Amino acid sequence: MYYSCKVKVTIEDDNGKPKKHTELFLVQAVSVGDVEVQITEEFKEATYDWEIVSVSETKVLKILEPTDPADRA
């Protein structure tokens, strides 16, 4: 199952002022709790403030990978 997870991050701009923006993650997980664990792991090294704003189930059935290895990012 795939979940959409919005994470609000606060990063200082060049002038030292805090700037907030939201990042969107597509997470393959078995539950909302599993999403929270994966996102926490992703941000464990972060030196800035962040918080999970929302987690919602998506209608994504499958993510298709490129068949040509040169096309993979």
Secondary structure as a PSIPRED ss2 file (coil, helix, strand):
# PSIPRED VFORMAT (PSIPRED V4.0)

   1 M C   1.000  0.000  0.000
   2 Y E   0.000  0.000  1.000
   3 Y E   0.000  0.000  1.000
   4 S E   0.000  0.000  1.000
   5 C E   0.000  0.000  1.000
   6 K E   0.000  0.000  1.000
   7 V E   0.000  0.000  1.000
   8 K E   0.000  0.000  1.000
   9 V E   0.000  0.000  1.000
  10 T E   0.000  0.000  1.000
  11 I E   0.000  0.000  1.000
  12 E E   0.000  0.000  1.000
  13 D C   1.000  0.000  0.000
  14 D C   1.000  0.000  0.000
  15 N C   1.000  0.000  0.000
  16 G C   1.000  0.000  0.000
  17 K C   1.000  0.000  0.000
  18 P E   0.000  0.000  1.000
  19 K E   0.000  0.000  1.000
  20 K E   0.000  0.000  1.000
  21 H E   0.000  0.000  1.000
  22 T E   0.000  0.000  1.000
  23 E E   0.000  0.000  1.000
  24 L E   0.000  0.000  1.000
  25 F E   0.000  0.000  1.000
  26 L E   0.000  0.000  1.000
  27 V E   0.000  0.000  1.000
  28 Q E   0.000  0.000  1.000
  29 A C   1.000  0.000  0.000
  30 V C   1.000  0.000  0.000
  31 S C   1.000  0.000  0.000
  32 V H   0.000  1.000  0.000
  33 G H   0.000  1.000  0.000
  34 D H   0.000  1.000  0.000
  35 V H   0.000  1.000  0.000
  36 E H   0.000  1.000  0.000
  37 V H   0.000  1.000  0.000
  38 Q H   0.000  1.000  0.000
  39 I H   0.000  1.000  0.000
  40 T H   0.000  1.000  0.000
  41 E H   0.000  1.000  0.000
  42 E H   0.000  1.000  0.000
  43 F C   1.000  0.000  0.000
  44 K C   1.000  0.000  0.000
  45 E C   1.000  0.000  0.000
  46 A C   1.000  0.000  0.000
  47 T C   1.000  0.000  0.000
  48 Y C   1.000  0.000  0.000
  49 D E   0.000  0.000  1.000
  50 W E   0.000  0.000  1.000
  51 E E   0.000  0.000  1.000
  52 I E   0.000  0.000  1.000
  53 V E   0.000  0.000  1.000
  54 S E   0.000  0.000  1.000
  55 V E   0.000  0.000  1.000
  56 S E   0.000  0.000  1.000
  57 E E   0.000  0.000  1.000
  58 T C   1.000  0.000  0.000
  59 K C   1.000  0.000  0.000
  60 V C   1.000  0.000  0.000
  61 L C   1.000  0.000  0.000
  62 K C   1.000  0.000  0.000
  63 I C   1.000  0.000  0.000
  64 L C   1.000  0.000  0.000
  65 E C   1.000  0.000  0.000
  66 P C   1.000  0.000  0.000
  67 T C   1.000  0.000  0.000
  68 D C   1.000  0.000  0.000
  69 P H   0.000  1.000  0.000
  70 A H   0.000  1.000  0.000
  71 D H   0.000  1.000  0.000
  72 R C   1.000  0.000  0.000
  73 A C   1.000  0.000  0.000
